Amino acid sequence: MYCLSVQYPMPDDPDQFRDYYLNRHIPLAETLPGLRAYEVAWPKALGADTDVPFCIFRGYFDSADAMKKALMSEEGSEVAADVPAYSPKGATMCHFPVETKELALA
């Protein structure tokens, strides 16, 4: 699998961000061609570190090429154009291959 990770900074209005993101942006993201699965996380700081993202999206594709095609598609353009509507501070994106190993319970 291949992962696209999008991290959002703390918004000025967290409730408004969350409402728009879950009810309008995520349904747009679900239309990305080749998107196999996704996760949305709302991280909390561990310890004294407060420099954590407000929200993290992880979308999973079959390959880097599949992800690139999705981002270059009409749907990908619509998803990207929607970001300023709920996150005027923007977002940080990265991508990487994912290797998962399931462990047996002891």
N, C-alpha and C positions, 0 to 999 in steps of 0.2 A: 504494500500500500504506500501511497504518497500523501503527505499532509501539507495543507495550506493552513498556516496559523496567522490569525489576525488579533492583535492586542490593542485594546482601547484604553486611553488614559481616563482618569477620573473626570467625569463631566460636571458642569456647573449644576445641573439638575438630574441627579441619578434616577429618580422615579420616572421622569419624562424620557430619559434615555432608554431605560428598561422597557417601558411600555411601547415605545416606537420600535425598538430593536426586535422585541419578541413578536409583536403583532403586525409589523409592516416589513421590516428588513429581512428577517429570517424567512418568511414566506417567499420573498424574492430570491434569496440565496438557494432555497430548495429547488428552484427551476434551473440551476446551473447544470448544463449537460455533463454527464459523467460523474456527478457527485454521488458517491456510494453511501456515505454516512457523514454525520457531523456531531459535534459536541459544543455546548455553550457552557462556560464556567464563569463564576463570579468569585474570584480569588479573595482570600483574606490574608493579611500579612502574618508571617510567622516570626515571633520575636519582635524586636524593636524596629525591624525594617518596615518602612511604610511606603517604599517606592515599588509598589506592585500594580499591575494593570487592574483596571476596574472590571473589565470583561475580556474573556478570551474565546475566540471562535476557532475551532479546528475542523476543517473539512477534509474528507478522505477521498482520494481518487485512485484509480488503478495504476497510474504512472505519472511521471513529471509531464510527459506530453499531453496526457488527458487533462491535467490541471491547466496547462498553458492554453489548450484549446478552449476550455471552459472560460478562462479569464478573457480570452480574445473574442468570445462569442458575443452576440447581441445581448444575451442574458447577462453575461459578465459585465458588459458596459453599463447595463441598467443597475446592477448591484453596486458597482463602483460609484456611479453617479448619485446614488441614494445616500452614501455615507455622510456628506455634509448636512443632511437633513436631521440627523440625530447626534453626530459627533463632529462639531465644528473644529475640534482640536485634531481631527484626523485619526489615523490608526497606523500601527507598525505591523508590517507583514513580513513573514519569512516562510520558507518551505523546505521540506526535508523528507527523505525516505523513512518509513517506520518499520521497525522490526519488533514483533511482539512474541514473547515466550510465555506461555501459560504454565504456571507451577501447580503441581499437585498439592492438595491440602494435606498437612501432616496429621 
